[in-house]
């Protein structure tokens, strides 16, 4: 399955300051470890506070996800976000997300009509 966006979408949102790209590097030797793009979720009346959406993320180094999430949490708290959210179709995230402090809020099912 392909993502419902292309790289140009991410670039456009970041350029308009509607999303933010964070790049992670290893400590020693210093090399690229991954990246994450976050954006403010537009929200709805069912949630009690602003949410920071992890829109897309990539990691090629063990532990990079945990390290980056810690930094994103710090930034989100300082900016007044109440929650960090993400969605994934990958089953492996169910246990991993819980280990990182996330709780399952809902499951979304999708059916194409044409």
C-alpha positions as a LaTeX table, in Angstrom:
\begin{tabular}{lrrr}
\hline
Residue & $x$ (\AA) & $y$ (\AA) & $z$ (\AA) \\
\hline
Unk1 & 0.00 & 0.00 & 0.00 \\
Unk2 & 1.28 & 3.44 & $-0.81$ \\
Unk3 & 1.13 & 6.49 & 1.43 \\
Unk4 & $-1.77$ & 8.89 & 0.85 \\
Unk5 & 0.76 & 11.66 & 0.17 \\
Unk6 & 3.95 & 12.23 & $-1.80$ \\
Unk7 & 7.23 & 13.85 & $-0.80$ \\
Unk8 & 6.13 & 17.11 & $-2.42$ \\
Unk9 & 3.16 & 17.26 & $-0.01$ \\
Unk10 & 5.50 & 17.01 & 2.97 \\
Unk11 & 7.81 & 19.66 & 1.50 \\
Unk12 & 4.87 & 21.98 & 0.82 \\
Unk13 & 3.47 & 21.67 & 4.36 \\
Unk14 & 6.91 & 22.25 & 5.89 \\
Unk15 & 7.53 & 25.24 & 3.63 \\
Unk16 & 4.21 & 26.80 & 4.76 \\
Unk17 & 5.15 & 26.08 & 8.41 \\
Unk18 & 2.19 & 23.72 & 8.75 \\
Unk19 & 4.48 & 20.75 & 9.45 \\
Unk20 & 7.97 & 20.40 & 10.86 \\
Unk21 & 10.79 & 18.05 & 9.84 \\
Unk22 & 13.22 & 16.74 & 12.45 \\
Unk23 & 16.34 & 14.83 & 11.39 \\
Unk24 & 18.12 & 12.48 & 13.79 \\
Unk25 & 21.83 & 11.65 & 13.75 \\
Unk26 & 23.85 & 9.06 & 15.66 \\
Unk27 & 26.30 & 10.40 & 18.24 \\
Unk28 & 29.53 & 8.71 & 17.21 \\
Unk29 & 30.26 & 8.47 & 14.40 \\
Unk30 & 27.84 & 11.23 & 13.46 \\
Unk31 & 25.67 & 9.90 & 10.64 \\
Unk32 & 22.07 & 10.12 & 9.46 \\
Unk33 & 19.75 & 7.91 & 11.56 \\
Unk34 & 16.26 & 8.92 & 10.44 \\
Unk35 & 13.66 & 11.65 & 10.36 \\
Unk36 & 10.16 & 12.49 & 11.53 \\
Unk37 & 7.59 & 14.97 & 10.23 \\
Unk38 & 5.02 & 16.30 & 12.69 \\
Unk39 & 2.03 & 18.61 & 12.29 \\
Unk40 & $-0.72$ & 19.99 & 14.45 \\
Unk41 & $-3.76$ & 17.76 & 14.13 \\
Unk42 & $-6.78$ & 19.85 & 13.23 \\
Unk43 & $-8.65$ & 18.24 & 16.11 \\
Unk44 & $-12.27$ & 17.70 & 16.82 \\
Unk45 & $-14.77$ & 18.21 & 19.63 \\
Unk46 & $-14.12$ & 14.69 & 20.99 \\
Unk47 & $-10.57$ & 15.43 & 22.18 \\
Unk48 & $-9.77$ & 17.68 & 25.13 \\
Unk49 & $-6.70$ & 19.51 & 23.90 \\
Unk50 & $-4.34$ & 20.11 & 20.99 \\
Unk51 & $-2.66$ & 17.09 & 19.42 \\
Unk52 & 0.69 & 16.81 & 17.66 \\
Unk53 & 0.46 & 14.31 & 14.80 \\
Unk54 & 3.47 & 12.22 & 13.83 \\
Unk55 & 2.70 & 12.37 & 10.14 \\
Unk56 & 5.55 & 10.26 & 8.84 \\
Unk57 & 8.74 & 8.82 & 10.28 \\
Unk58 & 11.72 & 6.80 & 9.14 \\
Unk59 & 14.49 & 5.23 & 11.17 \\
Unk60 & 17.46 & 3.20 & 10.00 \\
Unk61 & 19.27 & 2.92 & 13.34 \\
Unk62 & 18.21 & 0.89 & 16.40 \\
Unk63 & 16.93 & 3.15 & 19.17 \\
Unk64 & 16.45 & 6.17 & 16.92 \\
Unk65 & 12.66 & 6.04 & 17.29 \\
Unk66 & 12.82 & 6.18 & 21.10 \\
Unk67 & 15.42 & 8.94 & 21.10 \\
Unk68 & 13.52 & 11.04 & 18.57 \\
Unk69 & 10.18 & 10.51 & 20.31 \\
Unk70 & 11.71 & 11.79 & 23.55 \\
Unk71 & 12.81 & 14.98 & 21.80 \\
Unk72 & 9.41 & 15.38 & 20.10 \\
Unk73 & 7.63 & 14.95 & 23.46 \\
Unk74 & 9.78 & 17.70 & 24.98 \\
Unk75 & 9.03 & 20.06 & 22.09 \\
Unk76 & 5.31 & 19.21 & 22.12 \\
Unk77 & 4.99 & 19.92 & 25.86 \\
Unk78 & 6.79 & 23.26 & 25.50 \\
Unk79 & 4.44 & 24.25 & 22.66 \\
Unk80 & 1.34 & 23.39 & 24.71 \\
Unk81 & 0.27 & 20.19 & 22.98 \\
Unk82 & $-1.75$ & 17.83 & 25.14 \\
Unk83 & $-1.20$ & 14.67 & 23.10 \\
Unk84 & 1.06 & 13.08 & 20.52 \\
Unk85 & $-0.79$ & 10.84 & 18.07 \\
Unk86 & 0.09 & 8.66 & 15.11 \\
Unk87 & $-1.59$ & 6.07 & 12.92 \\
Unk88 & $-0.14$ & 2.95 & 11.36 \\
Unk89 & $-1.44$ & $-0.05$ & 9.49 \\
Unk90 & 1.50 & $-2.12$ & 10.76 \\
Unk91 & 0.44 & $-4.69$ & 13.38 \\
Unk92 & 3.83 & $-4.56$ & 15.09 \\
Unk93 & 3.10 & $-1.06$ & 16.38 \\
Unk94 & 0.37 & $-2.34$ & 18.72 \\
Unk95 & 2.86 & $-3.63$ & 21.31 \\
Unk96 & 5.61 & $-1.16$ & 20.48 \\
Unk97 & 3.31 & 1.85 & 20.89 \\
Unk98 & 2.17 & 0.63 & 24.31 \\
Unk99 & 5.81 & 0.18 & 25.38 \\
Unk100 & 6.42 & 3.82 & 24.35 \\
Unk101 & 3.50 & 5.06 & 26.48 \\
Unk102 & 0.76 & 5.26 & 23.83 \\
Unk103 & $-2.73$ & 3.84 & 24.29 \\
Unk104 & $-4.96$ & 2.60 & 21.50 \\
Unk105 & $-7.78$ & 5.10 & 21.01 \\
Unk106 & $-9.55$ & 3.78 & 17.93 \\
Unk107 & $-9.25$ & 1.53 & 14.90 \\
Unk108 & $-10.13$ & 2.96 & 11.52 \\
Unk109 & $-11.27$ & 0.66 & 8.72 \\
Unk110 & $-11.16$ & 1.73 & 5.09 \\
Unk111 & $-13.17$ & 0.41 & 2.14 \\
Unk112 & $-12.58$ & 1.68 & $-1.39$ \\
Unk113 & $-15.77$ & 2.34 & $-3.34$ \\
Unk114 & $-14.20$ & 2.81 & $-6.79$ \\
\hline
\end{tabular}
